[in-house]
């Protein structure tokens, strides 16, 4: 018997007999991160031809695959063309989900998609049923590549006169994919290492194009499908209407608060004219939705500005999108619940529909986990690194929400803090998804008996 046959026989005996779709997603994401780490650790991936080492490569690969954007080194300064290509591929796979890449291969080869694959696809897209999942996956692939191509074309044409065609094309493609996937990676370091979008503070084409890509990517794939098919607001589902409403409210609120708190801050908006203040205030509100690009220096924000930023980063984008965070509808369910309880109501209603009590409890549970991890992470980073608690909390929330913005703390993180950030980035992209899917598809625990009730003092 050949060695290959023996290895195959051993795998068939020792392989896991059953693995849930959520576990498949978590394991495959980890394998993609590991593969990216190995590639980025190669000397060819570094600009100076010297390997950066395992831990920096792992940090960068996790950040790219989990579409976060936190980096230990400036992307252009540290990584060669090969390294930047690896990062771009990790961003695309992480943003659309590995099942999108696998499904694209299946479509090209014209193979059939089985039930198990449909289940994994549904969970990767945050769906609780498999009906129409293949059609939705086609929409995701076609829509994503179309939007990214349009963004790349606009940016390329804009950069071409000033920077030449090839650099403009490279910048256009890289940043279009990074923005649509809400990754926050940039290769503008040739202009200002570590400056992100600071050189383009007064460039409305760059900021508005990237901002539009971020918003579209953060709406969610299911919302795209409904908008494309139904086209009229009154025909949309309650979920889609709630996503659009919440997204609009959060963008306007973040814009207003950013301008209000930073308008006279000479380190951020204070030195700009009115038009640039409004433009950068809007972009700051957009990028806080887990995009990770910085058009103003996050370290120079006022303390109130940082607090507002943490709040919006924690919320993030919408379910089944390229964005991370608590998710817009989860946040709105909590708001509606608080409003209902404040008015003495026992049920939560929106658009003449009642939200099941179980989903309200699910939203509260996910929110509590996110807030608890953010506070613990902030305290741990502050205790192990020379970073104030405010900046440490900013870093922890940015990683947990897969945002990628930093108040300047990333380069000062200790080794334990870097490991925590790696874990938070992975959990923010995979863990919250897994928890959410557990609520959607898991069986409720059977209550075999009930204890006598007791009254407590609340509030």
C-alpha positions as CSV (number, residue, x, y, z in Angstrom):
1,X,0.0,0.0,0.0
2,X,1.4,3.4,-1.0
3,X,2.1,6.2,1.5
4,X,-0.7,8.3,0.0
5,X,-3.2,5.4,0.5
6,X,-2.1,4.9,4.1
7,X,-2.5,8.6,4.9
8,X,-5.9,8.7,3.3
9,X,-7.0,5.6,5.3
10,X,-5.7,7.2,8.5
11,X,-7.6,10.4,7.8
12,X,-10.8,8.5,7.1
13,X,-10.5,6.8,10.5
14,X,-9.5,9.8,12.5
15,X,-11.4,12.6,10.8
16,X,-14.2,14.3,12.8
17,X,-17.4,12.4,12.2
18,X,-19.5,15.5,12.2
19,X,-18.7,19.2,12.2
20,X,-21.3,22.0,12.3
21,X,-21.3,24.6,9.6
22,X,-20.3,27.3,12.2
23,X,-17.2,25.2,13.2
24,X,-16.3,24.8,9.5
25,X,-16.3,28.5,9.1
26,X,-14.2,29.1,12.2
27,X,-11.7,26.4,11.3
28,X,-11.3,27.4,7.6
29,X,-10.8,31.1,8.6
30,X,-8.1,30.0,11.0
31,X,-6.4,27.9,8.2
32,X,-6.6,30.9,5.9
33,X,-4.9,33.1,8.5
34,X,-2.2,30.4,9.0
35,X,-1.6,30.2,5.2
36,X,-1.4,34.0,5.0
37,X,1.0,34.1,7.9
38,X,3.4,31.6,6.2
39,X,3.3,33.6,3.0
40,X,3.9,37.0,4.8
41,X,6.7,35.5,6.8
42,X,8.7,34.7,3.6
43,X,11.6,37.0,2.8
44,X,10.0,37.7,-0.6
45,X,7.0,39.3,1.1
46,X,9.2,42.0,2.8
47,X,10.4,45.1,1.0
48,X,13.9,44.7,2.3
49,X,14.0,41.0,1.6
50,X,14.3,40.1,5.3
51,X,11.6,38.0,7.0
52,X,9.5,40.0,9.5
53,X,9.1,37.0,11.7
54,X,6.1,34.8,12.7
55,X,4.3,37.1,15.1
56,X,4.2,40.2,12.9
57,X,3.2,38.1,10.0
58,X,0.4,36.4,12.1
59,X,-0.8,39.9,13.3
60,X,-1.0,41.2,9.7
61,X,-2.5,38.1,8.2
62,X,-5.2,38.0,11.0
63,X,-5.9,41.7,10.4
64,X,-6.3,41.3,6.7
65,X,-8.3,38.1,6.8
66,X,-10.6,39.5,9.5
67,X,-10.8,42.8,7.4
68,X,-9.7,44.9,10.4
69,X,-6.8,47.1,9.3
70,X,-4.7,47.3,12.5
71,X,-1.0,47.0,11.5
72,X,2.3,46.9,13.2
73,X,4.1,48.3,10.2
74,X,3.0,50.7,7.4
75,X,1.8,48.4,4.6
76,X,3.7,50.1,1.7
77,X,6.9,50.5,3.7
78,X,7.1,47.0,5.0
79,X,5.7,44.7,2.3
80,X,6.9,44.1,-1.2
81,X,4.6,43.8,-4.2
82,X,4.2,40.1,-3.4
83,X,3.4,40.8,0.2
84,X,0.8,43.5,-0.8
85,X,-0.8,41.0,-3.2
86,X,-1.1,38.4,-0.4
87,X,-2.7,41.0,1.9
88,X,-5.1,42.0,-0.9
89,X,-6.2,38.4,-1.5
90,X,-6.7,37.8,2.3
91,X,-8.8,41.0,2.4
92,X,-11.0,39.8,-0.5
93,X,-11.4,36.3,0.9
94,X,-12.1,37.6,4.4
95,X,-14.5,40.3,3.3
96,X,-16.7,38.1,1.1
97,X,-16.1,35.0,3.1
98,X,-14.2,31.9,2.0
99,X,-17.4,30.3,0.8
100,X,-17.7,33.0,-1.8
101,X,-14.2,32.1,-3.2
102,X,-15.0,28.4,-3.1
103,X,-18.4,28.9,-4.7
104,X,-16.8,31.0,-7.5
105,X,-14.5,28.0,-8.3
106,X,-17.6,25.7,-8.3
107,X,-19.4,28.0,-10.7
108,X,-16.3,28.1,-13.0
109,X,-16.0,24.3,-13.0
110,X,-19.8,24.0,-13.3
111,X,-20.1,21.5,-10.5
112,X,-23.2,20.8,-8.4
113,X,-23.5,22.3,-4.9
114,X,-24.5,19.8,-2.3
115,X,-26.7,20.2,0.8
116,X,-23.7,20.5,3.2
117,X,-22.1,23.2,1.0
118,X,-25.5,25.1,0.9
119,X,-25.7,25.0,4.7
120,X,-22.2,26.4,5.1
121,X,-23.0,29.1,2.5
122,X,-26.1,30.1,4.3
123,X,-24.3,30.4,7.6
124,X,-21.4,32.4,6.0
125,X,-24.0,34.8,4.7
126,X,-25.8,35.0,8.1
127,X,-29.0,33.3,6.8
128,X,-31.1,30.9,8.8
129,X,-32.4,29.0,5.8
130,X,-30.9,27.6,2.6
131,X,-33.7,28.5,0.2
132,X,-32.3,30.7,-2.6
133,X,-28.8,30.7,-1.1
134,X,-27.0,29.8,-4.4
135,X,-28.9,32.6,-6.2
136,X,-27.9,35.0,-3.4
137,X,-24.3,33.8,-3.6
138,X,-24.3,34.6,-7.3
139,X,-25.6,38.1,-6.5
140,X,-22.9,38.6,-3.9
141,X,-20.1,37.6,-6.3
142,X,-21.4,39.6,-9.3
143,X,-22.4,42.6,-7.2
144,X,-19.1,42.7,-5.2
145,X,-16.9,42.5,-8.2
146,X,-19.0,45.1,-10.1
147,X,-18.9,47.6,-7.3
148,X,-15.2,47.1,-6.7
149,X,-14.5,47.5,-10.4
150,X,-16.4,50.8,-10.5
151,X,-14.6,52.1,-7.5
152,X,-11.2,51.0,-8.9
153,X,-12.0,52.8,-12.2
154,X,-13.0,56.0,-10.5
155,X,-9.9,56.0,-8.3
156,X,-7.6,55.1,-11.1
157,X,-8.8,57.9,-13.4
158,X,-8.5,60.3,-10.5
159,X,-4.9,59.3,-9.6
160,X,-3.7,58.9,-13.1
161,X,-2.8,62.6,-14.0
162,X,-0.8,63.1,-10.8
163,X,0.9,59.7,-10.2
164,X,1.0,57.9,-13.5
165,X,-1.0,55.1,-14.8
166,X,0.5,52.0,-13.2
167,X,0.6,53.5,-9.7
168,X,-2.9,54.9,-10.2
169,X,-4.1,51.4,-11.3
170,X,-2.5,49.7,-8.3
171,X,-3.8,52.3,-5.9
172,X,-7.3,52.1,-7.4
173,X,-7.6,48.3,-7.3
174,X,-6.1,47.9,-3.8
175,X,-8.1,50.7,-2.1
176,X,-11.4,49.8,-3.8
177,X,-11.2,46.2,-2.6
178,X,-10.0,47.4,0.9
179,X,-12.8,49.9,1.2
180,X,-15.6,47.7,-0.1
181,X,-14.5,44.9,2.3
182,X,-14.3,47.4,5.2
183,X,-10.6,46.4,5.7
184,X,-8.9,49.8,6.1
185,X,-5.5,48.7,4.6
186,X,-3.8,51.3,2.5
187,X,-0.6,51.6,0.4
188,X,-0.4,55.4,0.5
189,X,2.7,55.1,2.7
190,X,4.9,56.4,-0.2
191,X,3.3,59.8,0.4
192,X,3.2,59.7,4.2
193,X,4.2,56.4,6.0
194,X,1.4,55.5,8.5
195,X,-0.7,58.5,7.4
196,X,-3.6,56.5,5.9
197,X,-5.8,59.1,4.1
198,X,-4.3,62.2,5.8
199,X,-2.7,63.3,2.4
200,X,-6.2,63.4,0.9
201,X,-8.1,65.4,3.6
202,X,-9.1,67.9,1.0
203,X,-9.8,65.5,-1.9
204,X,-13.6,64.9,-2.1
205,X,-13.2,62.3,-4.9
206,X,-11.1,60.0,-2.9
207,X,-13.0,60.4,0.4
208,X,-16.5,60.2,-1.1
209,X,-15.6,57.2,-3.4
210,X,-14.0,55.3,-0.6
211,X,-16.9,56.3,1.7
212,X,-19.5,55.1,-0.8
213,X,-17.7,51.7,-1.1
214,X,-17.6,51.3,2.7
215,X,-21.3,52.0,3.0
216,X,-22.3,49.7,0.2
217,X,-20.1,46.9,1.6
218,X,-21.5,47.4,5.1
219,X,-25.2,47.1,4.2
220,X,-25.2,43.4,3.8
221,X,-25.7,40.9,1.0
222,X,-29.4,40.2,1.7
223,X,-30.2,43.9,1.6
224,X,-28.5,44.1,-1.8
225,X,-30.7,41.3,-3.1
226,X,-33.9,42.9,-1.9
227,X,-33.0,46.3,-3.3
228,X,-32.1,44.8,-6.7
229,X,-35.3,42.7,-6.9
230,X,-38.0,44.8,-5.2
231,X,-36.7,48.3,-5.8
232,X,-39.5,50.0,-3.8
233,X,-39.2,50.8,-0.1
234,X,-42.7,49.7,0.8
235,X,-42.0,46.3,-0.7
236,X,-38.9,45.7,1.4
237,X,-38.9,43.3,4.3
238,X,-38.9,44.7,7.9
239,X,-35.2,43.7,8.2
240,X,-34.1,45.6,5.1
241,X,-36.1,48.7,6.1
242,X,-34.6,48.6,9.5
243,X,-31.0,48.2,8.1
244,X,-31.5,51.2,5.8
245,X,-33.1,53.3,8.5
246,X,-30.5,52.5,11.2
247,X,-27.6,53.0,8.8
248,X,-28.9,56.4,7.8
249,X,-29.5,57.5,11.4
250,X,-26.1,56.4,12.6
251,X,-24.3,58.0,9.7
252,X,-26.0,61.4,10.2
253,X,-25.6,61.2,14.0
254,X,-21.9,60.3,13.8
255,X,-21.4,63.1,11.3
256,X,-23.1,65.7,13.5
257,X,-21.3,64.6,16.7
258,X,-17.9,64.5,15.0
259,X,-18.3,68.0,13.7
260,X,-19.7,69.3,17.0
261,X,-16.9,67.8,19.1
262,X,-14.0,68.4,16.7
263,X,-15.0,71.6,14.9
264,X,-12.6,73.8,16.9
265,X,-9.9,71.2,17.6
266,X,-6.8,72.5,15.8
267,X,-5.4,68.9,15.8
268,X,-8.3,67.5,13.7
269,X,-10.9,69.7,12.0
270,X,-10.0,73.0,13.5
271,X,-7.5,74.1,10.9
272,X,-9.7,73.3,7.9
273,X,-12.2,75.4,6.0
274,X,-15.9,74.8,6.4
275,X,-16.2,72.5,3.4
276,X,-13.3,70.3,4.4
277,X,-14.6,70.1,8.0
278,X,-18.0,68.8,6.8
279,X,-16.3,66.4,4.3
280,X,-13.9,65.0,6.9
281,X,-16.6,64.9,9.6
282,X,-18.8,62.8,7.2
283,X,-15.9,60.5,6.3
284,X,-15.1,60.0,10.0
285,X,-18.7,58.9,10.6
286,X,-18.4,56.5,7.7
287,X,-15.1,55.0,8.6
288,X,-16.1,54.3,12.2
289,X,-18.6,51.7,10.7
290,X,-15.6,49.3,10.7
291,X,-13.9,50.7,7.6
292,X,-10.6,51.7,9.3
293,X,-9.4,54.5,7.0
294,X,-8.3,57.6,8.8
295,X,-8.6,61.0,7.2
296,X,-7.9,62.8,10.5
297,X,-5.4,61.8,13.2
298,X,-7.3,59.5,15.6
299,X,-4.8,60.1,18.3
300,X,-5.5,63.9,18.2
301,X,-9.3,63.5,18.8
302,X,-10.7,65.1,21.9
303,X,-11.6,62.7,24.8
304,X,-15.3,63.2,23.9
305,X,-14.5,62.5,20.3
306,X,-12.8,59.2,21.2
307,X,-15.7,58.2,23.4
308,X,-18.1,58.8,20.5
309,X,-15.9,56.9,18.1
310,X,-15.8,53.9,20.5
311,X,-19.6,53.9,20.6
312,X,-20.0,53.8,16.8
313,X,-17.1,51.3,16.3
314,X,-18.8,48.9,18.7
315,X,-22.0,49.1,16.6
316,X,-20.4,48.4,13.3
317,X,-22.2,47.5,10.1
318,X,-25.0,45.1,9.2
319,X,-25.3,41.4,9.4
320,X,-24.2,39.3,6.4
321,X,-21.9,42.2,5.2
322,X,-18.2,42.8,4.9
323,X,-18.4,44.9,8.1
324,X,-18.0,43.7,11.7
325,X,-19.2,45.0,15.1
326,X,-22.4,44.4,17.1
327,X,-24.4,45.0,13.9
328,X,-27.0,47.8,13.2
329,X,-30.2,45.8,13.6
330,X,-28.9,44.2,16.9
331,X,-28.3,47.8,18.2
332,X,-31.7,49.0,17.0
333,X,-33.5,46.0,18.6
334,X,-31.9,47.1,21.9
335,X,-33.0,50.7,21.4
336,X,-36.5,49.6,20.6
337,X,-36.6,47.3,23.7
338,X,-35.4,50.2,26.0
339,X,-38.1,52.5,24.5
340,X,-40.8,49.8,24.9
341,X,-39.8,49.1,28.5
342,X,-39.6,52.9,29.3
343,X,-43.3,53.2,28.1
344,X,-44.3,50.2,30.1
345,X,-44.8,47.8,27.2
346,X,-43.8,44.1,27.3
347,X,-43.4,43.6,23.5
348,X,-41.0,45.2,21.0
349,X,-42.6,46.4,17.8
350,X,-41.4,48.0,14.6
351,X,-43.1,48.8,11.3
352,X,-46.3,47.1,12.6
353,X,-44.5,43.9,13.4
354,X,-43.6,42.4,16.8
355,X,-40.0,41.2,17.3
356,X,-39.9,37.8,19.1
357,X,-38.8,38.0,22.7
358,X,-36.2,35.4,22.1
359,X,-34.5,37.6,19.5
360,X,-34.5,40.5,21.9
361,X,-32.7,38.4,24.5
362,X,-30.3,37.2,21.9
363,X,-29.4,40.8,21.0
364,X,-28.9,41.7,24.7
365,X,-26.6,38.7,25.1
366,X,-24.4,39.5,22.1
367,X,-24.3,43.2,23.2
368,X,-23.2,42.2,26.8
369,X,-20.5,39.9,25.5
370,X,-19.1,42.6,23.2
371,X,-19.1,45.3,25.9
372,X,-17.6,43.0,28.5
373,X,-14.8,41.9,26.2
374,X,-14.1,45.5,25.2
375,X,-13.8,46.6,28.8
376,X,-11.6,43.6,29.8
377,X,-9.5,44.1,26.7
378,X,-9.0,47.8,27.4
379,X,-8.0,47.1,31.0
380,X,-5.5,44.3,29.9
381,X,-3.9,46.4,27.2
382,X,-3.5,49.4,29.5
383,X,-2.0,47.2,32.3
384,X,0.5,45.4,30.0
385,X,1.5,48.3,27.6
386,X,2.5,51.9,28.1
387,X,-0.9,53.1,26.8
388,X,-3.6,55.2,28.6
389,X,-6.9,53.4,29.2
390,X,-8.8,55.5,26.8
391,X,-6.5,54.7,23.9
392,X,-6.3,51.0,25.1
393,X,-10.1,50.8,25.0
394,X,-10.1,52.4,21.6
395,X,-7.6,49.7,20.4
396,X,-9.6,46.9,21.9
397,X,-13.0,48.0,20.4
398,X,-11.3,48.6,17.1
399,X,-10.0,45.0,17.0
400,X,-13.2,43.5,18.4
401,X,-15.4,45.4,15.9
402,X,-12.9,44.7,13.1
403,X,-12.5,48.5,12.5
404,X,-8.8,49.1,12.2
405,X,-8.6,52.6,13.5
406,X,-6.0,53.3,16.2
407,X,-5.3,56.2,18.5
408,X,-1.6,55.5,18.0
409,X,-1.4,52.6,20.4
410,X,-0.7,49.7,18.0
411,X,3.0,50.3,17.7
412,X,3.3,50.4,21.5
413,X,1.6,47.2,22.3
414,X,3.4,44.6,24.4
415,X,3.6,41.0,23.1
416,X,0.7,39.8,25.4
417,X,-1.4,42.8,24.2
418,X,-0.6,41.9,20.5
419,X,-1.8,38.3,21.1
420,X,-5.0,39.6,22.7
421,X,-5.6,41.9,19.7
422,X,-5.0,38.9,17.3
423,X,-7.6,37.0,19.3
424,X,-10.0,39.9,19.3
425,X,-9.7,40.4,15.5
426,X,-10.4,36.7,14.9
427,X,-13.3,36.7,17.4
428,X,-14.8,39.9,15.9
429,X,-14.9,38.4,12.5
430,X,-15.7,34.7,13.3
431,X,-16.8,34.6,16.9
432,X,-19.7,37.0,16.8
433,X,-20.9,35.4,13.6
434,X,-20.7,32.0,15.3
435,X,-22.6,33.2,18.4
436,X,-25.2,34.8,16.2
437,X,-25.7,31.6,14.1
438,X,-25.9,29.6,17.3
439,X,-28.9,31.8,18.3
440,X,-30.4,31.5,14.9
441,X,-30.1,27.8,14.3
442,X,-29.4,26.2,17.7
443,X,-32.0,24.3,19.6
444,X,-33.3,26.0,22.7
445,X,-32.5,24.3,26.0
446,X,-35.5,22.3,27.3
447,X,-36.7,23.5,30.7
448,X,-37.6,20.4,32.5
449,X,-38.8,22.2,35.6
450,X,-39.2,25.7,36.9
451,X,-38.4,27.2,40.3
452,X,-40.7,29.3,42.3
453,X,-40.5,33.0,41.4
454,X,-39.0,35.7,43.7
455,X,-39.0,39.5,43.6
456,X,-35.9,41.6,43.5
457,X,-35.1,45.3,43.7
458,X,-34.3,46.5,40.1
459,X,-33.1,50.0,39.4
